[in-house]
Amino acid sequence: MAEQLDIRGVGLGYRRSMYQELVENDQLSLDFLEVAPENWMNAGPRHQHQLRELTERFPFSTHGLSLSIGSPVPLDIEFVQRVKAFLDEHQIDTYTEHLSFCSDEGHLYDLLPIPFTEQAVDYVSERIRRVSDVLERRIALENVSFYAMPPGEMSELDFINSVLEKADCDLLLDVNNVYVNSVNHGYDPLHFINQLPSERIRYLHIAGHYQQDSDLIIDTHGADVIDPVWELLKATYSRHGQRPTLLERDFNIPSLATLDNELSKIRQLKSQAAIAPAQTSLV
């Protein structure tokens, strides 16, 4: 198994356009980076060299795109083995994916929700355990945003908690996705956050989105984080502690100096959460 490199503090989803700024700027509020293995396993020599330069400087996590853990078709074990080789090569311990599916007989080019049923819990949990065995790593699954409520016999929250327990895996908690789904499907995001098991949260994601209507948000990762999501992140720290937190930005990507404002905001909220218990005890 690869040497474990813990991720801590504040992270950023790495995009190739960020490379030059990263190697030239060591003043960013940045502790770790995250990549999708699929975008790098077949990259050319120049990009491989650049990635190696960064993995030797920063701890890395990975966030996969195409495992399709809830797909009705068999797991692509050959693909999982290639992911393992990538993780081993760069000594990356943390592998995360989406609690969703994105393929059937072919790739669907979207992250679709899994039906919220006991049968699906059993099916997905067995596949998660198989992937973990091949990777020789404990993996984490992310709660996803979705726009049509899947059929089922339980809530999204109960489904996630059931999978975490039955698969004995961890959670990549995307705070923005909780907020997006709470608006789109009419539930209390704070209640959702509070009912998740702290001991299974590996780290957090936060991102911006597009508000298309009063009751419809599109999860784009293409805008600044809005105040209600910052408030939900603050509440998450209060409930679950100062978890490592990563900022995602997939397009409309500004300079790293501009993104550093949001990275610093994350660090500020983490610091406030650290002193809050002491302040409360004085009241």
RALINKA-V175179 format. One record per backbone hydrogen bond with DSSP energy under -1.0 kcal/mol. NH is the residue of the N-H (numbers start at 1). CO is the residue of the C=O. Records with the same first field share a line. If there is no record, write none. Layout:
NH = CO, CO
This chain:
11 = 245
12 = 32
13 = 247
14 = 34
18 = 15
19 = 16
22 = 18
23 = 19
24 = 20
25 = 21
30 = 28
31 = 10
32 = 10
33 = 59
34 = 12
35 = 61
39 = 36
40 = 37
41 = 37
43 = 40
48 = 44
49 = 45
50 = 46
51 = 47
52 = 48
53 = 49
54 = 50
55 = 51
56 = 52
57 = 54
58 = 54
61 = 33
62 = 94
63 = 35
64 = 96
70 = 100
71 = 68
77 = 75
80 = 76
81 = 77
82 = 78
83 = 79
84 = 80
85 = 81
86 = 82
87 = 83
88 = 84
89 = 85
90 = 86
92 = 87
96 = 62
97 = 140
99 = 142
100 = 98
101 = 112
104 = 106
108 = 102
112 = 101
116 = 151
117 = 115
121 = 117
122 = 118
123 = 119
124 = 120
125 = 121
126 = 122
127 = 123
128 = 124
129 = 125
130 = 126
131 = 127
132 = 128
133 = 129
134 = 130
135 = 131
136 = 132
137 = 132
140 = 95
141 = 170
142 = 97
143 = 172
153 = 116
154 = 116
159 = 155
160 = 156
161 = 157
162 = 158
163 = 159
164 = 160
165 = 161
166 = 162
167 = 163
169 = 164
170 = 139
171 = 200
172 = 141
173 = 203
175 = 205
178 = 174
179 = 175
180 = 176
181 = 177
182 = 178
183 = 179
184 = 180
185 = 181
187 = 182
192 = 188
193 = 189
194 = 190
195 = 191
196 = 193
200 = 197
201 = 198
202 = 171
204 = 244
205 = 173
206 = 246
210 = 218
212 = 210, 216
213 = 216
216 = 213
218 = 210
220 = 218
221 = 208
230 = 226
231 = 227
232 = 228
233 = 229
234 = 230
235 = 231
236 = 232
237 = 233
238 = 234
239 = 235
240 = 236
241 = 237
243 = 241
245 = 9
246 = 204
247 = 11
248 = 206
250 = 221
251 = 221
259 = 255
260 = 256
261 = 258
263 = 259
264 = 260
265 = 261
266 = 262
267 = 263
268 = 264
269 = 265
270 = 266
271 = 267
272 = 268
273 = 269
274 = 270
275 = 271
276 = 272
279 = 275
280 = 276
281 = 277
283 = 280
